[in-house]
Amino acid sequence: MRKHPKLKRIIICIAAILGILLILATVIYINIKRFTVKKIQSETGQEVYFLGTFHKDHFDSLANYSVEEMLNAIENIDPDVVFIEAREESYEQYGVVDGPVDMCIAYCYCRDNDIPVEMVDYWKVDNDNYKQNTTTDDRDDNIHQRIMERLGLYENKKVLVICGFGHLNPQVKRLSDDGFKKEKINNVSRLFKGNGKEFVYPSMICDVWEKRALFYASTYPESIQADETINEEVKSQWPVDKNHVFYDSQMEYCDLFRSNQLYKK
């Protein structure tokens, strides 16, 4: 009988801990967007903002971070130039913005609003380092190098770097190691607030997105299949979309774009 009071205290403690964790999780969820914006400044005073994004999860209302809020943040930060997570070489060779869906939307928004865009992503398909949909130190090192090169082109400009949330802290740390200082942003939540206008997607988005869908459905896989230096295991991850399954799935986004819907049903 003596064990019962002790067991009761343990149960109460566990319940209290779980309650605290639930409260913390709720607070983080409600304020998740606050953790996606960082500001740093170079020794010469160059302002660099980072905006972490959720890629396709922006279209899930449970993520609590909509495409509209992402575009509001770009507008409110009011950058002179935007860097996005897409590869410059793909754009130069194929005319395609090969980044995730949120990067294509950001690119189109910038084009609509005459904001210069630089593409700073890095990854390649080879036999040694390639693994689809991954973030590695090597990739972040190369992204950092590209960011640094382009920052030199905009020394007196306010720069906004838009990248997947997984790249946010690694990139901020690399710039901090290079002498950039973290700056506090007052009232971060206001950055995601709109100006009362009705939400519409950028005008070019369906055209840009279809080019990307075709690129990943056929153009890029065909180039990989034809590359004799790439082994069969890697090639198997890049099948040509002969039955248009991938292409059709990607084009479903255009249904949202045309109807200005924020979330998938």
N, C-alpha and C positions, 0 to 999 in steps of 0.2 A: 504493500500500500504506500510505502514511503516514496516509491519511484513516480507515482502519479503526479505530485506537484512539480517535480523536476521535468517530467515529460511535458506537462502543461506549459511550463515556462519556455521550453524549447520550441514548442509549437507556436506560442505567442511571438517569440523572437523571429522565427522563420516567416510567420505571417507579416510581421512588421517590416522585415527586410524586403519581402516580395512587394509589399505595398509601396515602400520607398522606391524600389526599382521601377514599379509601374508608373509612379508619379514622374520619375526622371525620364522614363521613356516617352511619356505623354508630352512633357515639356520639350524634349528634343524634337519630337515629331512635329509639334505645333510650330517650333522655331527653326525647322531644319534648314530653311533658306539662309538663315543668318550665318551658317557655317560654310556657305558656298562662295562667299565673297571675301577677298583679301586685298589689301592695298600695301604696296611697298614703294620705296623711293630710293633712287640712286643718290650717290654722293653729290652729283651735280644738280639734283632736284627734279629729275625726270620721274613723273608719276606713272606707276604701273598697277593696274587693277587686274585681279584674276576673278573669273566667274566660273565656278564649277557647275557642270550640268549633269543630267541623268540620262541623256540619250533617249532611247525609246520609252523609258519609264515616265517621261513628261506626259505621255498620253494616258497614263493610269492616274485617275483622280486620287487614289490612295497614297501616291507619292507626295502629295501636298506641294507640288512645284510644277506649275503649268508652263506651257510654251509662252502664253501671254505674259506671265511674270518674268520669264527669261528676257523677253523682248522689252518689257518695261525697264528691267535693270540696265539693258544696253542704252536705252533712251535716257535714263536718269543719270547714269555715269557720264554720258555725253563724251565719248572718246574721240580723239582725232584719228585714230586708226585702230582696227581690230585684228588680232591674230586668232586664227581658228585651228582646230584639230582636223586638218586635212592635209594631204600631201601635195606640195607644189609641183612635183614631177608628173603626177597624174593629170593635174590641170593643164600643164604645159604640153604634154604629149597627147592627151585625149580630150581636153576641154571639159573635164568632169571634176566636180567637187566630190571627192571620194570619202569624206568623213561621215559620221553618223547623222541621223535625221535632224537633230538639233543644230548641227553645224551647217547643214544645207539651208535651214531656215534662217540662221544668223547671217549667213553669207548673203542671202536674198534680201534680208532686211537692210543690210549695209548697202547693197547696191541700190535699193529703193531710196536710201537716204544719203547717197553720195559720200559714204564713209569708206575710205580705202581698206582693203582686206589683204592680209598676208597669211599664207598657209605654212604651218610650222610642224605638222605631224611627221613622224618617221616610223616606218616599218617596212620590212621586205620579206619576200618569200624565198627561203633557201633551205638547205638540208641541215643546217647547224643550229640556227637560232629561232626558226619560225615555229610559232604555235598560235593558231587562230584565236583572235579576241583576247589577247593577253597584254598585260603591262609589265615590262621588265625594266631593270636599271639601265640596260643598254638603250632601250627605247627612250626612256626619260632623259638620259644623258644627251642623246642626239636631239631631242626636242629642245632641251635647254640650250644647246649650241645654236640651234636655228633661231631661238628667241633672242639670244644675245646678239647674233649677227644682225637681226632686223631692228633691234632696239637702237643699234648704232645708226640706222637710217632715219630715226625719228627722235633725235636727242632732245628736242624742245617740245615734244608732243605728248599728250596724254594717251597712254596705250592701254587697251583692254585685251587681255588674253582669255579666250573662251576655250575651255577644255573639259573633258570628262572629269568628274569629281575625283576619280582615282589618281589623276595627274596633278591635282591642285596642290596638295602639300609637298609632294616631291619637287615640283617646280619652284614653289615659294622657297623651300629650303635651299635649293641650288642657287637661286638668286641671292638669298641671304648670305650664303657662303662666299658669294662674289662681292659682298660689300653693300648690298641693298638693305635698307632698314624698314622693318615693318611699321606701318602707320595705322592708327586707330581710325575706324570709320564710325562716325556718330550716327545713331539711328539707322542701322543697316536695313531694317524692315521697310523703310520708306522707299528704298531703291526698287522694290518690287511692286510698288503701287502705280496704278495707271492714272491717266489724266481724264478719265471719264469717257473717252472715245470708245465706240463699239469696236470690238476686236475683229481684225481681219488678218489673214496670212499675207505675207509679202507677195507681190504680183508675179514674180518669176518662179515661185516654188515648184509648181507642177512640172515645168520644163526642166528645171535643174534636177529634180528628183527622178524624173524618168531617165535622164541621161545616166544618173548614178545606177539606177536599177538595171539598165542595159549593160553598163560597164561590168557590174558584178555578176550578171547573169551569163554573159557571153564573152565580151571583149577580154576581160582580165583572165578568166579561166582558160580561154583558148590560148592566150600567150603563155600561161604556165604549163599547159599540156604540151605545148610545142617546144618548151625549154628542155634540152637534153641534159642539162646540168642538175635538174631537180629530180629527186628520186620518186618512186611510185607512191610511197607512203604519204609524202607531202602532196603529190598531185591528187591523191584520192580525196583530199579535203577541199579540192577546187574543181568539182565536176561542172561541165558545161550544162546549163539549164535548158536541156533540149525540150522538155515538156512545159516550160514556162511556169513552173510551180513557184520558183523563187521570184521571178519577175512579177507574176500576178499578186503574190503576197505583198511585195513592196508597193505596188501601185494602189493597194488599198488605202495607203496614206493619202493619196490624192482625193479620195472621197471625202476625207476630213478637211483637206485643204480647200476644196471647192465649196464646201458648205460651212467653212469657218467653225468647225467643231473642234473643241480642245481635247476631248477624250474619246478613246475607243469604247464602244459599247460592250 
